Amino acid sequence: MIAHNRGFSTERGDHVPEIEMISMGDETYRLDENGALIDPPKEPCCGTANCVLCAFGCATCCCLRDIICKRMVFAPPSPAFYSFKNNSMYRIPLDVYNNDDEFSSDQFEKLENKNLSISVHMVQTSRKGQIASVFMQHPKATKTILFSHGNAADIGIMSWHFELMAETLKVNIYGYDYTGYGESSNPGNPSPANVYADAEAAYSHLVDELKIDPFTIVFYGQSLGSGPSTYLGKKYSVSGVIIHSGLMSAVRVLNPYLTRTPWYDVFPNIDNIKSCRSPVWVIHGYMDQIINIYHGIRLYKSAPKSISPWFVKDGDHNEIEMRFETEYFLRLKMALG
């Protein structure tokens, strides 16, 4: 494998056929060489999506955008799936979570792993808040993944996946909660501006306090986490960036046909990724019913440096790493180099 700046493997590996057709809703469209729609539909000005976007723009003028984002974009678990106590994380057991029953913090169990060194932190942000983070270190790690999770998760429930990633790939994992999530400041009240400040604080903590070499760091953004990950990728040169079930922008989830980012949009990843300083690897499911695979195609095509994407034939939005666990870790290991 060919290393780039101690970063991602830049070897393409398996041939990835060009995707020439894509389905959205009941329609099928052709794509050009840049992954953009050829002859996109022209919605009437009274189309449902356009009405929603217009209302969102008007709400922004009235300083209501964060309130709307809180209800439409963010979904912090309540109650949280973990708590911090005595410098340790206590988290929901998987059997309790899988039973989908009501639970209380009395059921939480201490996060311990004999193969990993685990620490928890409260990190100050530039917006005068604090974010909760967990750092899992593998004794043989040469890479550190800075993981930005999806909108309905927190580091408590994600800690199970973090452990599996750390042990399987022999990497360090640094996960953090956005403001408004879990043990972070302002419970239940996240905002896009805070998310960016939170990601900056997490990265600075890794580099400045935990002394992790930037060129060994990989930004990993899943779903909503693609926002902070592409934002960081635009600002910092690191080993690589992974976008898993990511979105072009929040507004484009409602209307993917937009060719320009509206001024009131949030998480304009399609713009940020064009200035990404490091190689990008995109994972996206063909059957994603929440964020259409078109988002993944456009993000892949828009990155200045990228490795062959993994477009998962039967993959949905939330289950790729579980349903295709063996292939997921094999491909991750290859990408990490």
Secondary structure, DSSP 4 states (H G I P E B T S, - for coil): --BSTT-SB----S------EEEETTEEEEE-TTSPEES-----TT-HHHHHHHHHHHHHHTT-HHHHHHHHT----SS-SEEEETTEEEE--HHHHHTT----GGG-EE---TTSEEEEEEEE-TTS-EEEEEEEE-TT-S-EEEEE--TT--HHHHHHHHHHHHHHHT-EEEEEPPTTSTTSSSTT---HHHHHHHHHHHHHIIIIIS---GGGEEEEEEGGGHHHHHHHHHH---SEEEEES--S-HHHHH-TT-SS--TT-S--HHHHGGG--S-EEEEEETT-SSS-HHHHHHHHHH-SSB---EEETT--SS-HHHHTHHHHHHHHHHHH-
